[in-house]
Amino acid sequence: MKKIKYSIRKLCTAFATALCLPMSVALISCDDFLTLTPTNEIVLEHYWKEEQDVVSAVTGCYAQLTSNDCLQRMLVWGEVRSDNLVFGAGAQNDLQQILKENILETNNFTKWLCFYDCINRCNTVLHYAPIVNKIDPNYTDSELRNTIAEVTTLRSLCYFYLIRTFRDVPYVTTPSIDDNIPITRPATKFEAVLDSLIESVEAVKDYAVRSYGEDSKKNQTYVTRWTAYTLLADMYLWKGDYQKCIDNCDKVIKHFQEEYEYDIQKGKTTYMELYSNVYPLVSETPAGTATGGNQFNELFGETQNSKESIFELTPPNDQNVESAGLNNYLGFESNLNAWLAAPSYLCSDVFAGSNNYFSKTDLRAYENMEEKDNRITIHKYRDYSISFKSATTLTEAPKISRSLRSGREVPHWIIYRFSDVLLMKAEAEVELAGNVTSSEDITEEQIDHYKRAFACVSATWKRANNKRTATKDTLIFSNYSGSRSTMEDLVMDERQREFMFEGKRWYDLVRMCRRDGSNSRMIEKVLPKFEQDGSKIRIKLASPDILYFPYNRAEIKVNTDLKQNPAYVTDDTYEKNL
């Protein structure tokens, strides 16, 4: 009976979600569906006949990726366990348990169905698009290649989230449209999935669309060739193939440099400036002004779809601020009570010059957070626009004028932007240099790697600190170039400052632990946010397996080939799963 019930549920899921049919059809209940034509017959007889069917299905892939469930997990999986976040106000129990490092297999955030839904949609498109190409002459071979590149990149991105969160996961590249496909499947090892993802994107990357049109917002909200290159760079960074990471970063960097030169020749106002004399970034304080906040407004505020953005997710048009998936977590409304907050050490005494994370001139500290009611409120997604005086030498703490987002467009969720490419390149250059223990032992080749890494870090740092020249810099190369550990810390610290609250920090820490073969550095960074049970947390976080989430209990019950992460196995785990 259990197998029959699951088969019916699977059939309904394949009809309502995986096949990406029009919403009016997808809302048919399971009971209603059982009286209709079988799923496969509906698909072959009435769907996947023309180009528009493919376009609609691809749109469905993006729609699933921007669902509340996916967006919430991108934040929770990639950020909550890091040193960036603590309790806010009234957080739901599942979120509280993650913040306490008490993650159980029953926690709602251990559910991964929303990502597998998107994966199945992508698999379905990849299965049927070639069939449509043979039927509809308007759907050309070139367009088919574009579609395959686009959807393969989206599918790989979904799997990349899954393996960074759970490590080993079931890996499926065929759609759930056939009841003969086994419903149980063991988890594939992290390394094997990662290699397969890299291979699949490498095969199609050069078929991805270069541009959807000059100044089109689709260049940031749909997959382009630069999205594929950036995803490849990220995956190679996790694989430890640092030269290929750099190669893909350099392709994106060259593209941005060419776009910058083109815009300059055309006399366009893009607020882009060259930093480190090489890298075009949106200026925080445009030349000739003394008002900060421009970079924030362009990327996270009222403008969005910035020239600096590579790939960002746009919530549905009918989704207002109050119903946005991350509203309760970060607080988009005028009500500043949010489930998540920042630890006080991130922004305490910044202006006094004694903060360990931000210099007093680093505008990111003032933009991203605000101390209010004995809690550090996150403003990165809450503010619609901000402005403040940002002179290079601050004589008093900047007074920020904030316009809250309440009732306005929901903020986009940025997956990749140009500064991410720069800092991935920086990390890869440091690791490619190899081991350096002192400035006396370093070679010229290693120095060159460090100089290239430092130039990338310096670009994002200068932008945030409103410094356009080297004469007044407090970020000095010789202070960091003496060893690999100091250079690694420089890159990691800058990534934390630049991407704070963007769903990247925990993944950065996991990658560091995998490279170190130890959780020690991660523990020292995360432990200060725990006000109680510090010794217990230290012991718990020492296990390599604890870096990843457990499989949800329901998944293990359905998929009996799944074996629970050893860090979450207790004496009665399997008894509960019977």
N, C-alpha and C positions, 0 to 999 in steps of 0.2 A: 504493500500500500504506500509506503514511504516513497518508493521509486516511482510509482504511478503519479503521486502528488507532485513530486519534483519535476517529472516530465511535463505535466500540465503547466506548472509554473514556468518552466523553461520555454515552453511553446509561447506562452503569453508574453514573456520577456522578449523573445525573439521578434514577436509581432509588434509590440508596443515601443520598444526602444532600439534594439540592435539593428532593425531594418530601416530605421529613420524615416518611416512613412509620415505623411502629413499629420499635424497635431490632431485634427478633427477625427482621424481614423485611429490614432494612437490612444485616444481616450476611451475606446471601447473596452468594456470590462471583460475579464476572462470568461465569465459565464456566457456573455453575448458572443464572444469570439468562437466558442466551441460549436455554435450553430452555423458558423459561416464556412466558407471554403477553406481548406487547409492553407497554412501560411505560405508554403512554397509555391502553391498554385496561384495565390494572390500576387506574389512577387513576379512570377514569370509571365502571368497573363496581363496584369494591369500596371506593372511598375518596371523600372529599369528598361525603358524603351527609347528614351531620348535624352539629349544632353541635360535638359532641365532637371531630370530625375537625379542625375549625378550631382548637379549643383546644389539641389535641395538637400541631398544626403550629406554632402560635405558641410553645408551650413549646420546640419544637425550635429556633426562632430564638434564644431566650435561651440554650439549651444550647450552641449553636455559639459564641455570643459569649463564653461563659465557658470555652471550650475552652482547653487549655494554649497552643496556637499563638496564639490571639488575645490572651490575657493577656500572654504573653511579648512580643508585638510592641507592645502598648500601652506597656509599660515601656521596651523597647529603642528603639522609634521616637521616643517622646516624652521620653526622659530621658538615654540613655547618651551622646549626643554633647554634652551640656550641661556646664556648669561644676560640676555636682553630683556627678559620678561618675568614678571612676578604677578601675584594676585592683584586684581583691580577691585571692582565692587560687584558682589553677587554672582560670581562665576558659577556656572552649572557644575554639578558634581564631577562629571567625566573630565572636564577641563581642570578642576581642582586637583584631581588625582594625578594627572600628568604633571602639573606644576610641583606636586609633592614627590615626584618620581615613584609613584605607586600605581603603575599601569597594569591593569588586569586584562585578561583575554575577553572580558565582557564589556570593556570600555567601548563606547560608540565610535571613537576615533580609530579603533583598530579595524573598522569596516572599510573595505576597499572597492565595493561594488561600483561606486560612481566612476572610478577610473577604468575599471574593466568594462563598464558600459560604453565609455568613450572608445576604448580599444576595440570593442566588438563592432561599433559603428564604423571605425576606420577599416577593420578587416572586411566588413561587408562592402564598403565602397571599393576596396582593392580587388574584391572578388567580382563584382558586377560591372565596374567601369569598363574593363576591356570588352565585355559583351555588348555594352551600349555603343562602344566605338565601332563595332562591326555592324550594328543595326542602323545607327543614325549618322549619315554622312557629314552632318554639321558638327559632330563631335570628332574633331580631327586627331590624328596621331600625336601632334604637338600638344594639344590640350589634354589628351590622355596622359602623356608624360608629366605635364604640369600637375595634374591631379594626383598621380601616383607619388610624386615627390612631396607634395603638400601633405597628403594624408599619412604617408610613411613617417614624415617628420613629426606630425601630431601624435601618432601612435608611439613613436620612440620616446617622445617627451613624457607621455603617460607612464610608460614602463620605467623611465629614468626616475620619476618620482617614486614609483613603487619599490624599486630595488634600493634606493637610498634610504627608504623608510623601513622596509621589512627584510632587506638583504636578498634572500632567495624567495622567488615567487613563481607561481605557475606561468609558463610562457606559451601563449597561444597566438598563432598568426593566421588562423582560419576562422571564419565567422560561424556563429551558432545558428545555423540555418538548417541543420540536419540532425534529426533525433538519433542518428546512428553514431554521432560523435560521443565519445565517453564523457560522462559528467564528473568523473574523478580524474585528477591529474596531479602528479607530484610537483613540488617546487623545483625549479631549475636554479642552479647555482648562480650567484651574483655575477661572477666573472664570465660565465657562459652567456648570460642574458646581455651583459654589457657588450661583449664582443659581437653578438648578433645585432644589437642595435647599431653599433658603429658600422658594421658591414652593410646593413640595410640603408642607412642614410648616406654612406659613401657612394653607394650604387646609384643614387637618384639625386644627389645634392645639386648637380649642375643642370638638372632639368627643372628645378624650382624657378618660379617667376622672379626675375630680377627686380621689377617694379610694376606696380599696378597703375602707374601714371604719375606724372610730376606733381608733387605736393598732395597726392592722394592719401587719405588717412588709412586706407587699406594697407599701405606700406608698413604700418606699425601693428595693425590688428589682424592681419592675415600672414600666413607663413610665406616668407620670401627666401631667396637663396642665402641671404645673410642670416636668417634664422637658422637655416640648416648648418651653415658654417659655425655659428656660435654654439649651437647644441653639440656639434662634433667636438669643438674645442673643450667644452665642459666635460664631455664623456671621456675624451683622451686625458684630461687632467686627472679624472678619477682612476683611469686605467694606469696612469703613471707613464704614459707615452708623451713626454713633455715636448719633444720637438714637433710632433704632429699637432699638439695643442697650439704651439706658437705659430705653426704654418697656417692653421685655420684662423687664428686671431689676426694674423697679418693680412689675410685676404679681406677681412671685415674692416680693418684699420685703413687699408688702401682705398676701399670703397668710400668710407666716410671722408677721407682726405679729398678724394675726387669730387664728391658731392659738395664739400665745403668750397673748393676752388670754383666749381660751377656756379654756386650761389653768389660768390663774391663777384664773379664776372658779370652775372646778371643783375647785380645790385640789389639782391634780395635782403630783407631784414629778417634774419633768423636768430639773432642774439648768440650766434656761435662765435667762439674765439679760439685761437690756438694756444694750448698750454704745453709747457716744456718745448715750445716752438714747433711742435709736431702734431699734437692731438687736438682735433676740434671738439669742444664741449660747449654746451649751453652755458653762458656766463651767469654767475650768481648775481654779480653787480656789473651790468653793461658798462663799457668804457664811456667816460664822460658823465657818469652818474655816481651818486653816493648812497643809493637805495638798494638794499639787499632784498632777496626773496624771489628774484627773477627765475633762477633755476628751479626752485621749488614750484612756482606757479606754472612753469612750462611742463614739468614732468608729472607733478602730483596734484596741482591745483586746477584752476579754471581752464587752462589751455588743453593739456593732455595731448596724446599723439605727437609728442615732441620729435623734432628732427634727431634727437639723441636716442630715442627709443628704437629698439629692434623688434621686440614682440611683446605686446601687452593685450590683456583680455578685457573686452568691453562687456559689461553686464547688459542684459536684455533691455530694450528701449522702454518697456513697460514696468521696469523695476525702479521704484523710487528710493530715496535715501533711507526712509524708515524701514523698508523691507529688505534692504540689501543684506546679503549673506554674512558680511563681516561687521555689520553695524554694532551688535552687542559686544563683539570682541574688542573693537577699537574705538567705537563711538563716533558715528558720523553726524548725529543729531546735535542740537544745541545742548541737550542733556549730556554733561561731560562724564557721567558714570559709565564706565566700560568694564568688561570682565577682566581685561588685561591692562597692566600698567608697567612702567619701566622701573627698575631698581634705582634707588636714590643715588648710588655711586656713579651712575652714568652721566648725570648732569649736575651734581653738587659741586659748588665752588668753581664752576667753569670760569666765570669772570675774574675770580680771585687768582686764577692761574695755577691752581693746585689740583685740578682734575687729572686723573690718570688716562683719560680717554680722549678728551678734547682740549685743544689750546683755547685761550680766551678769544681768539679771533676766528675760531671755527664756527661758521654760521649754521652748520648742521645741528649743533647742540641746541641752539635757540629755536630753530625751526621745528625740529622733530619732537621736542618735549617741553613740558612746562610744569613747574612745581605748583600744585594747587591742592588745598585742603589736605595737607600731609601726604599727598600721593603725587607721583610723577605721571602726569597725563600725557598720552601719546597724541601728537598732532599731525603726524605725517600724512594721514588720510582724512583727518577731520576737517582741516582747513581748506576752504575754497580758494582763498588768496591771502597772502601775507606781504607785508612790507615793513622795513625798518632801516634806520641809518646804519651803515656798515663800513665806516671808515676803517682803514687798515690798522690804525692805532686807536683802540677804544679807550676812552677816558671814563666811560660809565657803561653799565650793562645796557645793551640795546633794548629799547621799548618797542615791542612788536605790535603792529596793528593787524589783527586777525579777522578774517571774514569766514565764519563757519559755514559748513556745507549743507546745513539743515534745509531740506526742501529742494535742494539742487541736484544736479547730475551726480550719480554714484561714481566714486573714483575708480579708475581703471586699475587693474592689477598687473603690474609690470613683471614679466618673466625675465626678460633680458634687455639691458640697455648698454650703450657704448662703454660706459665706465666699467661694466662687468667684463667686457672683452679686455680692457687695459689691465685690469687686476688679475684676470686669469693668465694673461701673458706674463705679468710680473711674477706670479707664483711659479709658473713653469720655468722661467729663466733662472730663478733662484735654485730650484731643484735640479735643473740641468747643469748648473755649475758644479754640483757634487759637494762633497764634504769640505768645509773650510773651518778650521778651529781658531785661527788667528791671522792677523793681517800680515804676519811675517811669512806665512806659508802659502799665501794666495798667489795664483798664477795670473798672467795677463788675460788669458782666456776666461778665467773665472771673474776677473774684474769687469770684463766686457759684459758678461751675463748680468752682473750686479748693476752695472750702469744702465743697461736697458730696463731692468726691473725697476730701478729707482726712478727713471724717467717716467714710467707709467704711473707709479705711485705719486710722484711729485705733481703730475698733471691734475689728478683728482683732488689732491690736497691743496694745491694752489687755487683751484677753482673755489673750493669751500672757504679758504682763508683770504680770498680776494687779493691774491698776490699775482701780479703779472710779470714780475722780474725776479731775478735771482738775488738781487742785492740786499733784500730785506728778509730773505727766507730764514726761518728757524729750523726747517727740515734740511739737514746737512748730510751729504752722502757719506763723509768719513765717519760720522757717528754710528753708521749701521753696517758698513762694508767690511768690518773686521772678521765676521764669522757668518756661517749659514744661519745659525739660530737667531741672530739679531735681524738678519734680513727677512727670515721667515716671519718673525714677530711683527716687523714693519708692515709686511703685506697683509697679514691676518688682521692687524689692528686697523689698517685702512679699509679693508673689506668690512669690518664691523661698523666703522663710522659711516661709510658710504651706503651700505645696504641695510642699515638698522631697521628692523620690523618688516622687512620685505620677504620673509620666508626663506632666508639663505643661511643664517648664522649657525643653526644646529647642523646643517649639512656640511658647512665649512669645518666645524669641529670634528664631525665624524670622519671626513676625509683626512684631516690632520692625524686622528687616532689611527686610521688604517695605515697611513704612511709611517708613523712612528712605531707601530706595533705595540702601542701602549696608550692607555687612557689618561696618563698622569697629567699632561699639560691641559687637557680638557677639564679634568677635575679641578685643577687650581683656578681655572677661569670661571667655572660654573658655581663652585662651592660658596662663594661669598653671598649669593642671593638667598641662601637657606639660613634663616635666622634660628632654626631649631634642628636638632638631630643631625648636625653636621658630620659627626663620626660615622653614623649609620649610612648617610648618603655617600660618603667617601668609599665605604666598603662596597655598597651596592653598585656604584658607577665604575668600579674597577674591572668588571667583567667585559671582555670584548663583545659578548653577545648582547649586553644591555644597551648597546648603542642603537639597537633596532627595536621596533615595536613587535609585540606578540601577534600571532594570527588570532583573529576573532574566533571565539568558541563555536559560533554557528558555522563558520567556514570549515572548521575541522570536522564538525559533525556531518556536513554534506560531502566534503571532499576528504575521504578517509585516507587518501595518500599524503595529505599534509602532515608534517611532523612539527610539533610546537617548538619555537625558539627555546633552547635549553635554559636561558635566563629566566624564563617564566614558567618552567615546569615545577610543580609542587607535588607532594605525595598524593594528593587527591585530584590532580589535573585530569588524568585520563579517566578516572572514575566518574568525574563530572561530565565528561564528554560521551559517556556510554549512552 
